Amino acid sequence: MSKTTEGRNTVTESRIGYMQPIMHPIMDIATVKQCLQTSMDVTKMLQQEYTLVTMDMAAAKLAYNIIWGDRESYKNVIVNLGPFHTMCSYMGATGKMMSGSGFEDIVVEAQLCASGSIDQVMSGKHYNRSVHVHQRMLDALEWACFREHVNLEHGMESAVVVSNLASQLSAENLQKAQQNEDCEIFMKEYEQFKAAVREGKYGTTAQFWLQYCDSVWTLLLFQETVKENDLDLFMNSLQKMCGLLFSADHQHYGRYLPVYYIQLHNLHQTHPARRVQLQCGPLHSTRMPNSSRSNH
């Protein structure tokens, strides 16, 4: 991803500073309030207009309540939900959707994951294993779809272009692959096939597994947007995540993620300068960890 990102040669170095830790539990509302106040003080010292704070869900809930209770004092404070735990929760929602479908048996039989770790994969509690399993399952499902339902004549011709991209990763080679006529035809045929699956042409089982593929693509897209700092794509993937998190009964994310999305969506009206700043700089600048020691 780093090698295929455009403008990678113009990346600027980030500066990370550490402040005095607050030796109190982050779940105390007084601790969260002190974090917000300290961040606002630092923002003022740096002569910045807006304060951007990133918190995990447990602390973010308290921060939202503080801000909503005194909107005037915190009018320039924007709370971001930590993307790492958001992805973990979304993988847990995906695992809940796939529970009982035979997904666990396939993963264990394929030796992608040991039987003792499958529960952590399904719940999203083990991030690395969960991402690995979902990526491999996505690869297997999509390759099976390619082989069974797509014209392989175009696939074989475009395979050379894709192989060159795989062996020499760069933004230029990625652009060549995207602009290649055979690759374009190949992908259009596949998208037409997936559209037919969504309409029920191949039955409800195919619809179900395609829904899983779409969920994994949303996860990977969200991961990409965080790494590449693409604000518009970030909001788009956030919107897609809300439905599954709500239906999987992840109450906190189902409740606060739509609020976070609406907040970002309306930035051009509420905090126009901050939207420009987010598009040019990191989406998550000031980090508030969900731990007993808050280094902010």
C-alpha positions in Angstrom: 0.0 0.0 0.0 2.9 2.4 0.8 4.6 1.6 -2.5 1.5 2.1 -4.6 0.3 5.4 -3.0 0.7 8.5 -5.1 2.8 11.3 -3.8 4.8 9.0 -1.4 8.0 11.0 -2.2 6.4 14.2 -0.8 5.5 12.8 2.6 6.5 15.1 5.4 7.9 13.9 8.8 5.5 13.9 11.7 6.5 15.4 15.0 5.3 13.5 18.1 5.4 15.2 21.6 4.6 13.7 24.9 3.0 15.5 27.8 2.9 14.6 31.5 0.7 11.5 32.1 -2.5 11.8 34.1 -2.3 9.1 36.8 -6.0 8.4 37.0 -8.3 5.9 35.2 -9.4 7.1 31.7 -12.9 5.9 32.5 -13.3 8.7 35.1 -15.2 11.6 33.7 -12.8 14.0 35.5 -9.8 12.4 33.7 -11.5 12.8 30.3 -12.4 16.4 31.1 -8.8 17.1 32.1 -7.6 15.5 28.8 -9.9 17.8 26.8 -8.9 20.9 28.8 -5.1 20.1 28.4 -5.5 19.6 24.7 -7.4 22.9 24.3 -4.6 24.6 26.2 -1.9 23.1 23.9 -4.0 24.1 20.9 -4.1 27.7 22.1 -0.4 27.7 22.8 0.3 26.5 19.2 -2.1 29.1 17.9 -4.4 26.6 16.2 -8.1 27.2 15.9 -9.4 23.7 16.5 -8.6 20.9 18.9 -8.7 17.4 17.5 -8.7 14.6 20.0 -8.7 10.8 19.2 -10.2 8.5 21.8 -11.3 4.9 22.0 -15.0 4.3 22.4 -15.0 4.0 26.2 -13.4 7.5 26.7 -15.1 9.0 23.6 -18.6 8.4 25.1 -17.6 10.4 28.2 -16.0 13.1 26.0 -19.2 13.5 23.9 -21.3 13.9 27.0 -19.0 16.6 28.3 -19.0 18.4 25.0 -22.8 18.2 24.6 -23.3 19.4 28.2 -21.2 22.6 27.5 -21.2 23.3 23.8 -20.0 26.8 24.1 -16.8 25.9 26.0 -16.0 23.0 23.7 -17.3 24.5 20.4 -13.9 24.0 18.7 -13.2 20.5 20.0 -13.6 17.6 17.6 -13.5 14.1 19.0 -12.4 11.3 16.7 -13.1 7.6 17.3 -10.0 5.5 17.3 -9.8 3.5 14.1 -8.1 0.5 15.5 -10.9 -0.5 17.9 -13.5 0.5 15.3 -12.0 -2.1 13.0 -11.9 -4.7 15.7 -15.5 -4.1 16.5 -16.4 -4.3 12.8 -14.6 -7.6 12.5 -16.5 -8.8 15.5 -19.8 -7.8 13.8 -18.6 -9.6 10.6 -17.8 -12.7 12.6 -21.2 -12.6 14.2 -22.8 -12.4 10.8 -20.8 -15.5 9.7 -21.4 -17.5 12.8 -23.0 -20.9 12.1 -22.5 -20.6 8.3 -19.6 -23.1 8.2 -17.1 -20.2 8.1 -15.3 -21.4 11.2 -15.0 -25.0 9.9 -13.5 -23.8 6.6 -10.9 -21.6 8.4 -9.8 -24.4 10.7 -9.8 -27.1 8.0 -7.7 -24.8 5.7 -5.3 -24.3 8.6 -5.7 -20.6 8.4 -6.3 -20.5 12.1 -6.1 -23.1 15.0 -9.3 -24.3 16.6 -8.3 -22.7 19.9 -8.0 -19.2 18.3 -11.1 -19.2 16.1 -13.2 -17.5 18.8 -10.8 -14.6 18.9 -10.9 -14.3 15.1 -14.7 -14.3 15.0 -15.0 -11.7 17.8 -12.3 -9.5 16.3 -10.3 -9.5 19.5 -7.1 -10.7 17.8 -6.6 -8.0 15.2 -3.7 -9.6 13.2 -5.2 -13.1 12.9 -8.6 -11.7 12.1 -7.3 -9.5 9.3 -5.2 -12.4 7.9 -8.2 -14.8 7.9 -10.6 -12.4 6.3 -8.1 -11.4 3.6 -7.4 -15.1 2.7 -11.1 -16.0 2.7 -11.8 -13.0 0.5 -9.0 -14.1 -1.9 -10.4 -17.6 -2.1 -14.0 -16.6 -2.6 -13.2 -14.0 -5.3 -10.9 -16.4 -7.1 -13.6 -19.0 -7.2 -16.0 -16.5 -8.6 -13.5 -15.4 -11.3 -12.8 -18.9 -12.4 -16.5 -20.0 -12.6 -18.3 -17.0 -14.0 -15.9 -14.6 -15.7 -14.5 -14.8 -19.2 -11.0 -16.0 -18.6 -9.8 -14.9 -22.0 -9.5 -11.3 -20.7 -8.3 -12.6 -17.4 -5.3 -14.4 -19.0 -4.4 -11.3 -21.0 -4.5 -9.1 -18.0 -2.7 -11.5 -15.8 0.6 -10.4 -17.3 -0.1 -6.8 -16.3 -1.1 -7.8 -12.8 2.0 -10.0 -12.5 4.2 -7.0 -13.4 2.4 -4.9 -10.8 3.0 -7.6 -8.1 6.7 -8.0 -8.9 7.3 -4.2 -9.2 5.0 -2.4 -6.9 4.7 1.3 -7.7 2.0 4.0 -8.2 2.9 4.1 -11.9 2.4 0.3 -12.4 -0.8 0.4 -10.5 -2.1 3.2 -12.8 -1.0 1.2 -15.9 -3.0 -1.8 -14.6 -6.0 0.3 -13.9 -5.9 1.8 -17.4 -5.2 -1.5 -19.2 -8.1 -2.3 -21.5 -8.1 -6.0 -20.8 -8.0 -5.4 -17.0 -10.9 -2.9 -17.4 -13.0 -5.4 -19.3 -12.2 -8.1 -16.9 -13.2 -6.1 -13.9 -16.4 -4.8 -15.6 -17.5 -8.4 -16.2 -16.8 -9.3 -12.6 -18.8 -6.3 -11.4 -21.7 -7.4 -13.6 -21.5 -10.8 -12.1 -21.6 -9.5 -8.6 -24.5 -7.2 -9.4 -26.4 -10.4 -10.6 -25.5 -12.1 -7.4 -26.9 -9.2 -5.3 -30.1 -9.4 -7.3 -30.5 -13.1 -6.4 -29.8 -14.6 -9.8 -27.5 -17.3 -8.2 -29.6 -17.9 -5.1 -29.6 -16.7 -1.5 -26.4 -18.6 -0.5 -24.4 -16.7 -3.1 -26.0 -13.4 -1.8 -24.9 -14.2 1.7 -21.3 -14.9 0.8 -21.1 -11.9 -1.4 -22.3 -9.8 1.5 -19.4 -11.2 3.5 -17.0 -10.2 0.7 -18.5 -6.7 0.7 -17.9 -6.4 4.4 -14.3 -7.4 4.1 -13.8 -4.9 1.3 -15.3 -2.2 3.5 -12.8 -3.2 6.3 -9.8 -3.0 3.9 -11.1 0.3 2.4 -11.3 1.7 5.9 -7.8 0.6 6.7 -6.5 2.2 3.5 -8.2 5.5 4.1 -6.6 5.8 7.6 -3.1 5.1 6.1 -3.6 7.4 3.1 -5.4 10.1 5.0 -8.3 10.2 2.5 -11.1 12.1 4.3 -13.9 11.6 1.8 -13.2 7.9 1.4 -12.9 7.6 5.2 -16.4 9.0 5.6 -17.7 6.7 2.9 -16.4 3.6 4.6 -17.6 4.8 8.0 -21.1 5.1 6.6 -20.9 1.5 5.2 -19.8 0.2 8.6 -22.7 1.6 10.6 -25.4 -0.8 9.3 -23.5 -4.0 10.2 -22.4 -2.7 13.6 -26.0 -1.8 14.4 -27.5 -5.1 13.2 -24.8 -7.1 15.1 -26.0 -5.3 18.3 -22.7 -3.5 18.9 -24.6 -0.9 20.9 -21.9 1.7 21.5 -20.6 1.8 17.9 -24.1 1.5 16.5 -25.0 4.6 18.5 -21.9 6.8 18.3 -20.4 5.9 14.9 -23.4 7.5 13.0 -22.9 10.6 15.2 -19.2 10.7 14.3 -20.0 10.3 10.6 -22.5 13.1 10.7 -20.0 15.3 12.6 -17.4 14.7 9.8 -20.0 15.1 7.1 -21.0 18.5 8.4 -17.5 19.9 9.0 -17.7 22.1 5.9 -20.5 24.0 7.7 -19.5 23.7 11.4 -15.7 23.8 11.2 -14.7 24.6 7.6 -11.1 25.3 8.4 -10.8 22.0 10.2 -12.0 20.1 7.2 -9.2 21.6 5.1 -6.7 20.8 7.8 -7.9 17.2 8.0 -7.6 16.8 4.3 -4.0 18.0 4.4 -2.8 16.4 7.7 -3.3 13.3 9.8 -6.9 12.2 10.5 -5.9 11.3 14.0 -3.4 13.7 15.5 -3.8 13.9 19.3 -4.1 10.4 20.7 -5.9 9.6 23.9 -5.4 5.9 24.8 -8.0 3.9 26.6 -5.8 3.0 29.6 -5.3 4.0 33.2 -2.5 6.3 32.2 -3.5 8.9 29.7 -0.5 10.2 27.8 -2.1 13.0 25.7 
